[in-house]
């Protein structure tokens, strides 16, 4: 991607900068996020098809995850029996939700799965998005915040390790996943959108 190859100076992540992007998120996306949170309170588990379908449809629509077979995805989630693992923050749940067979083809709805899990347990499940991926890679090229290559951020355990390295390197203290999500997505969209 051309803009990724162009040398640009990224702002150093600070608590203050993260708060700016958090405020922008609150101003621009709060109503949609609050609607999703309310829906997840009405349907807190994944044992009833109607609730799973509604949650899946709303995330798919508001986050533009572009899943055309959302009914199949909802049935898939229902069969997984994942509530205990979601509460524990088990990263394998992301891959269980993401991998679904539709019309004989295995699909991997990774970004959708991270969002679905995050609304169930926001502090254990950071959200993956292409903007997040791009901004993390740009920071790695600029500052080398991780001593190891970032690898495949669509491998959820790896993604969480990279986020931990990011927070540690930039001395962001006890920053939670939601605050980090809002910053990485907002800054990534501004920089690469």
N, C-alpha and C positions, 0 to 999 in steps of 0.2 A: 504494500500500500504506500503510495507515493508520499503522503503526508507523514507517515511513520518514519520514512527514510530521511526526510528533511531534518536537519539539526535544528532543534528548537530548545529554548531554555524553559524548563518547567518550573513552576513555583515550588519552593520547598514546602512540603506538607507540615503544617503547624496546627496546634489546637485552634488557634484563631482563624486560620484559613478554613479548617474543617467546619467551624461554627458558621462561617459565612455561607458555605454551601448547604449546611443544614438549614439555615434560615431561608435560603432560596427555595429549598425543597418544601419546607413548611408552607411557604407562601404560594408555590405553584402546584404542588401535588398532594397537599394535605387532605383535601376532600375525597379524592379517589382512594388514598391509602386508608383513611378512616372508614370508608364504606367497606373496603375489603376486611379490615379488622373486625367491623361489626358483623359481617357475614361469618367470619371464623368463630366469633363468640356464639352466634346462633347455632352453628354446626361445628363444635369443637373437636369432634372425632371423625373418623372415616369409616363408620359402620353403616351409614345410611346413604343409599345411592343419590337421592335428591340433593343432599348436602354436598357430597363430593362433586356432583355434576355442577351445581351452582358455583362452588368455589373455583372449580377448574375453568368454567366459562368466564367468570369475572376476571380471573388472572389472565387468561388467554386474551381477552378483549382489552383490558386496561393496560396491560404490559406488552401488547402486540407480539405475543410469542408465536403467532401464525400457525397454530395447530389446527388443521382442517378437520381432523377426526377426534374432536374433543370428547365425544360420547364414548368412544373406545378407550380413550385415555382415562376417563372417569371410572369406567368399569374396571380397568386395569388397577387403578389405585384402590378401589374398593376391595378387590381380591387380595391385596398385599398384606392386610392385617398389620399395619405399621404404627399404630398409635403408641405403643409402649416404646418403640425405638425412637419415634419422633420426640417424645418427652425427654428421653435420655440424650438426644442430640447425636444419635448414631449416623455417621456420614454415609454409610452404605444405603440409607433410605433414598438419598438423592439418586443414586444409580438405579435402584429398584424402580423408582417412579419414572426416571428418564427413559429406560429401555422398555419399549413396547412394540409389539408386532401389529402392524396395520396392513391389511390386504397382502399378507404373506411376506412383507418386508419389515425387517427390524429397524425401528426408528430410535433415535436418541434425542429426546426433548430435554436436554440438560438445563438450559436457562430456565425453562418453565419449572422443572423439578426443584431447582434451588429456590425459586420464588414461592412455590407451594409449601416447601418445608419451612422457609423463613417466616411465613405468616403463621405457622403453627408454633414455631420456637425461634423467634427473631434473634436471640443472642447466641444461639448455637449454629445457626444456618445463615452465613453471609450469602448474599445474592451474586451470582455470576451473570455478567452481561458482556457483550462485545466491547462496549466502551470501557468497562472495568478492565478487561483483558488488555486492551490497547494501552491504557494509561499505566498499568502496572509494568508492562514491557518497556514503555518509554522511560519510566523512572528507573528501571533496572539498567537500561542502556546509559542513562545520564549519570546515575549515582552508584550503581552496583549495590543496591540495598540488600541483596541476598548473595551469600558466598557461593551458592550453587546456582546452576542454570534454572530458570523458572520452570522449564518443562511444560507439560500439557496441563493447562489450567482447567481443562475439562475433565480432569481427574480430581474429584472433590477433596480428597485428603491432601493432595498436592496444593490445590487452591488455598485451603485453609492454612497450610504451612507457609505459603508465600505471603498471605495476609499477616500472619504472625511476625514474619521476618520484616515486613514493611513497617508495622507498628513499632517493633523493637528498634530498627535502624533509625527511624525518624523521631524516636523518643516521644511517642504519642501516649504514653502512660496507659491508663485503663480505658482507652477508647473502646466502645462496644461495636458490635457488628453493624448495627443500624446506622450509627454515626459514620462509620467508615464506608458503608454502602452508599450513603447519600453523597459523600465527598467524591469517592472514586467515580461514581456514575456522572455526577454533575460536572466535575472537572474534565472527565473523559469526553463528555458530550460537547462541552465548550471547546476543548482542544481539538477533537477529531470529528465532531459532528458537522 
